[in-house]
Amino acid sequence: MLWSIAFDRLGVVVSDLYFVDPALDQGADGAERGVRLELRLFERDPLKGSAYSAVPIRVDRPIWRLDLLETADSEPGSLNRAHHHPQFAEWNPGRRVFDPELSADPVSWLRRQFDSVEDLLAQTALEPGEVPPGDVESLRNAAPLVLAAVEHGLAEVAAGRAGLAPDESAGFVRSSWL
């Protein structure tokens, strides 16, 4: 599953996720499943055909990430590994930030982030002017759509229809669009 919404430059992508990295200290439980949301910069590339051709759209650089994850063998909805990454260095996420409120009520926590989206963006490594001011207001106004996509993704993971392990896994696994 991949869901996206974009404004002039800023956008949101949401996907289910199944992840295990044997090189990480993930404890005895290992694999994680859940929903990932990223704020991304979007780009319009030059047309590849006539003036009527489809516009190439690039989901580009990540600027903030929310991982609503839980151990794969935990009770669905435990979100015992939920965290966010306030910053990225190029394409690599910064440190994981855990917040008990995030695991307890992820949708309300995310709603508060969108209510004060300027504060959220101020935590990131964005340069001034990278995001048009209208995008900030558009993101805030789109919060109900984004929250609905996250709730849908979490429900699909809980029902066992998303965030699934691939049939064959040996070592590192990242099954997701994001």
DOVO-96487 format. One record per residue (C-alpha): residue in one letter; x, y, z. Coordinates in steps of 0.2 Angstrom, whole numbers, plus 5000, padded with zeros to 4 digits. Example, Ala and Ser with C-alpha at 12.3 -4.5 7.8 and 13.67 -1.06 7.14 Angstrom:
<rs>
A506249785039S506849955036
</rs>
This chain:
<rs>
M500050005000L500650174996W499650334999S500250514994I499650684994A500650834988F500451024987D501651134978R503251064985L502850975001G501950815002V501550665013V501750475009V501050335020S501450155018D501349985027L503049915032Y503849755038F505649775043V507049665051D508849705051P509949575060A511349705062L510249805073D509949765091Q508149745090G508049625105A507349455105D505849505095G506749555080A505549605066E504449755066R502749785057G501649945055V501450105046R502650235040L502250415036E503550535029L503450715025R504350735008L504850864995F504050824978E504750874961R503950894944D505150834931P505150894913L503850814902K504350654893G503150674878S501950804871A501150944880Y499750824884S500850684891A500850634909V501850734921P503350644929I503150664947R504650624959V504350594977D505950664983R506950704998P506250655015I506250785029W505250705043R504750525047L503450435059D503650255062L502050175070L502950005072E502749855084T503649695086A502949575073D502549445086S501649565098E499749595100P499149705085G499049885090S500349875103L501450005094N502849955106R504150025094A503250185088H504450335086H504850475075H506350545066P506350745067Q507750755055F508650675040A510350695034E510050685015W509150515014N509650445030P508550465046G509250545061R508950475079R507350385084V506350485096F505150385107D503650465115P502450365126E500950475120L501350415102S501150235106A499650265117D498650365104P499550385088V498150475078S497950605092W499850635093L499950655074R498450775074R499350885087Q500950885075F499850945061D499051075072S500751155074V501551105058E502651255058D503451185074L503651015067L504451085051A505651195062Q506351035070T506850975052A508451015042L507451115030E508251275023P507251435024G506151455009E506251265004V504351245007P503151375001P502051455014G500451395006D501051215008V501151235027E499251285027S498851155014L499651025025R498751075040N497051075031A497350905024A497650835041P496050745041L496450655025V498150605031L497450545048A496250435039A497550355028V498550315044E497050245053H496650135038G498450075037L498550035055A496849935053E497549845039V499049795048A498049745064A496949635052G498449545045R498149615027A499649735027G501449745035L501749565031A503349475030P503849415013D503749235009E505649205009S506749305021A508549285025G509349415034F508849595031V507049625025R506249785021S504549755013S503749925010W503650064997L504550175010
</rs>
